[in-house]
Amino acid sequence: MIVKSLHAGNFRNIRSADVEFSETFNFIVGGNAQGKTNLLEALHMFSLGRSFRTRRSDELIAFGEDFLFLKLRGLSDSGVGFTLDLGLERGGRVTASANGGRLPGLSEIIGMIPSVIFAPGDVELSSGPPAGRRLYMDYTAAQVSPPFLSDLKEYRRALGQRNVLLKRMQGEARERRDPEDGRSRRAQLDAWDAMLAEKGAGVVAGRREILSAVAPAARGIFAEMAPGAGDLGLSYHCSFDEGEGGRPSVREALSAALLRGREADRRKGFTGTGPHCDDMTIRLGDVDLRRFGSQGRKRLAAIALKLAQAEVIMERRSERPVVLLDDIFSELDSATACRVRGLLSGRYQSFVTSPKLSDLGECPGGGIVIKVENGALSTGVRA
């Protein structure tokens, strides 16, 4: 996938911009709060239909304006050109179109531009809470497997309903309600537990399968970025004893774990075991990177995970994702930065932000520099 150009109006501080991009490497440079990340955000809107920075859509519209608009012109890897349009009015009304034809909803645009985004907070993939690593696995699997996405949605729905029921039971226990009510609630729990076990087994199987593809890709990419630093390893950590690990075994094990924990869950008012509590372990050699890795190694591991995500999406969809990297060079030495740039330019169209042109270093390669100043974009300098 190649993004040929972007026309933007009233998107954050980008009041008006028409910019054409390099098909390989786009280095976006500018001081703090000038609009570098806003440009990445505008591009990413065509991938998920929403911002990766906020869920408040009104924040995307420039101050004093009532609407924003974005027009993207692209080219698929199969050589098919296309145009996508997005419009957003203050108050939440959204319009979207593809090749001039109105789309019934914003959800129709999701996935049209496969992309991978690395934001500063993503360095915590290696060191932060498990929720970020679960999201990484789920996003990657959902990009390439509709059955996984269906299982994940159904699991989350059932989990929400079970938690509502547990909260209700928690209150009723304090009120000493009729025992018949308790029997009815237990029957409802049985039903939600069956759904959680079935869909949860699908979620675990999907995550394990996608990790089996991501792990060797991440190991190879990390070795290219940091030769001699050790082998990067990934493994899935289940929050319950999943038995032999196959889908039927996981379903039975999760069902048993939910039943064992039912009384504790009722007292707490939420579900304490299941795929929503699972994690991914990241190791460098024999070292758990989360506990013992240096900040530099954690940062490189996070970048490797994102580029491995792009690799798997490309292989499974036969379409290269657009890679968006926000401020990754500032803490890398020049040699490592050059190796990262080589990985990018040789595989994907990439958009990389940085506050200083000097962060580009003396790395060989094509591409362009896009300068951003107070929301105004200018191009023409070769990168």
C-alpha positions in Angstrom: 0.0 0.0 0.0 1.3 3.5 -0.9 -0.2 6.8 0.2 0.4 9.1 -2.7 -1.0 12.4 -1.2 -3.1 13.9 1.5 -5.3 17.0 1.5 -6.2 18.2 5.0 -8.3 21.0 6.3 -9.0 22.1 9.9 -7.4 19.0 11.3 -6.0 20.1 14.7 -3.5 22.9 13.8 -3.2 21.8 10.2 -5.5 24.5 8.8 -4.9 23.7 5.1 -2.3 21.3 3.6 -1.7 19.5 0.3 1.3 17.2 0.4 2.6 14.5 -1.8 4.7 11.7 -0.2 7.7 9.6 -1.1 6.8 6.0 -1.8 9.6 4.9 0.5 10.7 7.2 3.4 9.1 10.4 4.7 11.0 12.2 7.4 8.7 14.6 9.2 10.7 17.2 11.1 9.7 20.2 13.3 9.8 21.5 16.9 7.5 20.5 19.7 3.7 21.2 19.2 4.2 22.2 15.5 2.0 19.4 14.1 4.3 16.4 13.3 2.2 13.9 15.2 -1.0 15.5 13.8 0.1 14.5 10.3 0.6 10.9 11.5 -2.8 11.0 13.2 -4.5 12.2 10.0 -3.1 9.3 8.0 -4.0 6.8 10.7 -7.6 8.0 10.6 -8.0 6.0 7.4 -6.8 2.8 9.1 -9.1 2.6 12.1 -11.5 5.4 11.5 -10.5 7.1 14.7 -7.6 8.8 16.4 -4.9 6.8 18.2 -4.6 9.7 20.6 -8.1 10.6 21.8 -11.7 9.3 21.7 -13.1 12.8 21.7 -13.6 13.6 18.1 -14.2 17.3 18.6 -10.6 17.6 19.7 -9.5 16.8 16.1 -11.3 19.9 14.7 -9.2 23.1 14.6 -10.1 25.7 17.2 -12.8 28.0 16.1 -13.9 25.7 13.2 -17.0 23.6 12.9 -15.7 20.8 10.7 -12.6 19.0 9.3 -12.0 17.2 6.1 -9.3 14.7 4.9 -8.8 13.4 1.3 -6.2 10.6 0.7 -5.1 9.4 -2.6 -3.4 5.9 -2.6 -2.3 3.0 -4.7 -2.7 -0.7 -3.7 0.2 -3.1 -4.1 -1.8 -4.7 -6.9 -1.7 -1.4 -8.8 -5.2 -0.1 -8.2 -5.5 3.6 -7.5 -8.2 4.9 -5.1 -9.4 8.0 -3.2 -10.8 8.2 0.3 -12.6 11.1 1.9 -13.4 11.8 5.5 -15.4 14.6 7.0 -16.2 15.3 10.6 -18.5 18.0 12.0 -18.4 19.3 15.6 -20.9 17.2 17.5 -19.9 14.0 15.9 -21.5 13.7 12.4 -19.1 11.9 10.1 -19.1 11.3 6.4 -16.9 9.0 4.4 -16.6 8.1 0.8 -14.4 5.9 -1.4 -13.7 6.8 -5.1 -16.5 9.4 -4.8 -19.1 7.0 -3.6 -20.7 7.7 -0.2 -20.1 4.9 2.3 -22.9 3.9 4.7 -20.8 4.4 7.8 -17.3 5.1 9.1 -16.8 1.5 9.9 -16.7 0.8 6.2 -13.4 2.6 5.9 -11.7 0.6 8.6 -8.8 -1.5 7.2 -8.8 0.1 3.8 -5.3 1.5 4.7 -3.5 -1.2 6.7 -1.1 0.5 9.0 1.2 0.1 12.0 1.6 3.0 14.4 4.4 3.4 17.0 3.7 6.2 19.4 6.0 7.2 22.3 3.9 5.3 24.8 4.4 2.1 22.9 7.9 1.7 24.4 6.0 0.3 27.3 5.2 -2.7 25.3 8.3 -4.2 26.8 8.0 -2.7 30.3 4.4 -1.5 30.9 1.2 -3.2 32.1 -0.1 -6.3 30.4 -3.0 -4.4 28.8 -0.7 -2.9 26.2 0.7 -6.3 25.2 -2.8 -7.9 25.0 -3.8 -5.0 22.7 -0.8 -5.6 20.6 -1.7 -9.3 20.1 -5.4 -8.5 19.5 -4.8 -5.7 17.0 -2.4 -7.9 15.0 -4.6 -10.9 15.0 -7.7 -8.9 14.2 -6.0 -7.3 11.1 -5.6 -10.7 9.5 -8.3 -13.0 11.0 -12.0 -12.1 10.9 -12.8 -15.3 13.0 -10.5 -14.0 15.7 -12.1 -10.6 15.7 -15.5 -12.2 16.0 -14.4 -14.3 19.0 -12.8 -11.3 20.6 -15.9 -9.1 20.2 -18.2 -11.9 21.6 -15.8 -12.6 24.5 -15.8 -8.9 25.5 -19.5 -8.7 25.3 -20.0 -11.8 27.5 -17.4 -10.5 29.9 -19.2 -7.2 30.2 -22.5 -8.9 30.9 -21.0 -11.3 33.4 -19.4 -8.4 35.3 -22.7 -6.5 35.4 -24.3 -9.7 36.8 -21.6 -10.1 39.4 -22.0 -6.5 40.6 -25.8 -7.1 40.9 -25.1 -10.3 42.9 -22.6 -8.4 45.1 -25.4 -5.9 46.0 -28.0 -8.5 46.5 -25.8 -10.5 48.9 -25.7 -7.4 51.2 -29.4 -7.1 51.0 -30.0 -10.8 51.8 -32.4 -11.4 48.9 -34.7 -14.4 48.4 -32.7 -17.6 47.8 -34.7 -18.1 44.6 -33.1 -15.0 43.3 -29.7 -16.6 44.0 -30.6 -19.7 42.0 -31.7 -17.6 39.0 -28.4 -15.6 39.1 -26.4 -18.8 39.2 -28.2 -20.0 36.1 -27.4 -16.8 34.4 -23.8 -17.1 35.4 -23.7 -20.6 33.9 -24.9 -19.2 30.6 -22.3 -16.4 30.5 -19.5 -18.8 31.7 -20.3 -21.1 28.8 -20.0 -18.2 26.3 -16.8 -17.0 27.9 -15.2 -20.4 27.8 -16.1 -21.0 24.1 -15.1 -17.5 22.8 -12.2 -17.2 25.3 -10.7 -20.4 23.9 -10.9 -18.8 20.4 -9.1 -15.7 21.7 -6.3 -17.7 23.3 -5.9 -19.9 20.1 -5.8 -16.8 17.9 -3.3 -15.0 20.1 -1.0 -18.1 20.2 -1.3 -18.5 16.4 -0.4 -14.9 15.7 2.5 -15.0 18.2 3.9 -18.0 16.3 4.2 -15.8 13.3 5.3 -12.6 15.1 8.0 -14.2 17.2 10.4 -15.2 14.4 9.8 -12.0 12.6 10.6 -9.9 15.7 13.7 -12.0 16.5 15.1 -11.4 13.0 14.3 -7.7 13.0 15.8 -7.2 16.4 19.0 -9.0 15.4 19.3 -6.6 12.4 18.9 -3.6 14.6 21.1 -4.8 17.5 23.5 -7.4 16.3 25.0 -9.4 19.1 22.5 -8.2 21.7 20.9 -11.6 22.1 17.8 -13.4 20.8 14.4 -11.8 21.3 11.8 -14.3 22.4 8.1 -14.0 22.8 5.8 -16.4 24.7 2.1 -16.4 25.7 1.3 -16.5 29.4 -2.1 -17.8 30.4 -3.8 -16.5 33.6 -5.3 -20.0 34.2 -4.0 -23.6 33.8 -5.0 -24.3 30.2 -4.2 -28.0 30.3 -2.7 -29.4 27.1 -3.2 -26.0 25.3 -5.5 -27.1 22.4 -8.8 -25.2 21.9 -11.0 -27.9 23.5 -8.6 -28.2 26.4 -8.5 -24.4 26.9 -12.3 -24.2 26.8 -12.6 -26.9 29.5 -9.9 -25.4 31.6 -11.4 -21.8 31.4 -14.8 -23.2 32.2 -13.4 -24.9 35.3 -11.4 -21.8 36.3 -14.5 -19.6 36.1 -16.5 -22.0 38.2 -13.7 -22.2 40.9 -13.4 -18.4 41.0 -17.1 -17.7 41.0 -17.4 -16.9 44.7 -14.3 -14.7 44.7 -15.6 -12.9 41.6 -19.0 -12.3 43.2 -17.3 -10.7 46.3 -15.1 -8.5 44.1 -17.8 -7.7 41.5 -15.7 -8.6 38.5 -14.3 -11.6 36.6 -10.7 -12.4 37.8 -9.5 -14.9 35.3 -9.6 -15.4 31.5 -7.9 -14.0 28.4 -8.5 -10.5 29.6 -6.0 -11.2 32.3 -3.4 -13.0 30.1 0.0 -11.6 29.1 2.9 -11.9 26.7 6.4 -12.5 28.0 9.3 -10.8 26.2 12.7 -12.1 26.8 16.2 -11.2 25.6 18.3 -14.3 25.8 17.5 -15.7 29.3 16.5 -12.3 30.7 12.9 -11.2 31.2 13.1 -7.8 29.4 10.3 -6.3 31.5 12.1 -6.8 34.7 15.8 -6.6 33.9 16.2 -5.0 30.4 17.8 -1.6 29.9 15.7 1.2 28.6 17.5 1.1 25.2 16.9 -2.6 24.8 13.2 -2.2 25.7 12.9 0.6 23.1 14.5 -1.5 20.4 12.3 -4.5 21.4 9.2 -2.4 21.1 10.2 -1.2 17.6 11.0 -4.7 16.6 7.5 -5.8 17.7 5.9 -3.1 15.6 7.9 -3.9 12.5 7.2 -7.6 13.0 3.5 -6.7 13.2 3.9 -5.0 9.8 5.7 -8.1 8.5 2.9 -10.4 9.5 0.1 -8.2 8.2 1.9 -7.9 4.9 2.3 -11.7 4.6 -1.3 -12.5 5.6 -3.0 -9.8 3.6 -0.6 -9.6 0.6 -0.6 -5.9 1.1 2.1 -3.8 2.7 0.9 -1.7 5.6 1.9 1.9 5.9 4.3 2.3 8.9 3.9 5.4 11.1 6.7 6.0 13.7 6.5 8.9 16.1 9.9 10.1 17.4 11.8 6.8 17.4 15.3 8.2 16.4 15.9 10.6 19.3 17.2 8.0 21.7 19.0 5.8 19.1 22.7 6.1 18.3 23.5 6.9 14.7 24.5 3.4 13.7 21.3 1.9 15.1 19.2 4.7 13.5 20.7 3.9 10.1 19.9 0.2 10.5 16.3 1.0 11.4 16.0 3.3 8.4 17.4 0.6 6.2 14.7 -1.9 7.5 12.0 0.7 6.8 13.1 1.8 3.3 13.6 -1.7 2.1 10.1 -3.0 3.1 7.5 -0.3 3.5 6.4 3.2 2.9 7.2 4.9 6.2 6.5 8.2 8.0 8.9 9.0 10.8 8.7 12.1 12.9 11.6 13.8 14.7 12.2 17.3 16.3 15.7 17.7 14.6 16.9 17.2 11.1 20.2 16.0 12.5 18.4 12.9 13.8 18.3 11.7 10.2 22.1 11.3 10.4 24.2 10.3 7.4 22.1 7.3 6.5 22.0 6.4 2.8 18.7 6.1 1.1 16.0 8.0 -0.8 12.8 9.7 0.4 11.9 13.2 1.4 11.9 15.6 4.3 8.6 17.2 5.3 9.1 20.3 7.4 6.3 21.2 9.8 6.0 24.7 11.3 2.8 25.8 13.1 0.7 23.3 11.1 2.2 24.3 7.7 3.8 21.6 5.7 6.6 22.0 3.2 8.5 19.4 1.2 11.2 19.2 -1.5 14.4 18.4 0.5 15.7 14.9 -0.3 16.1 12.7 2.8 
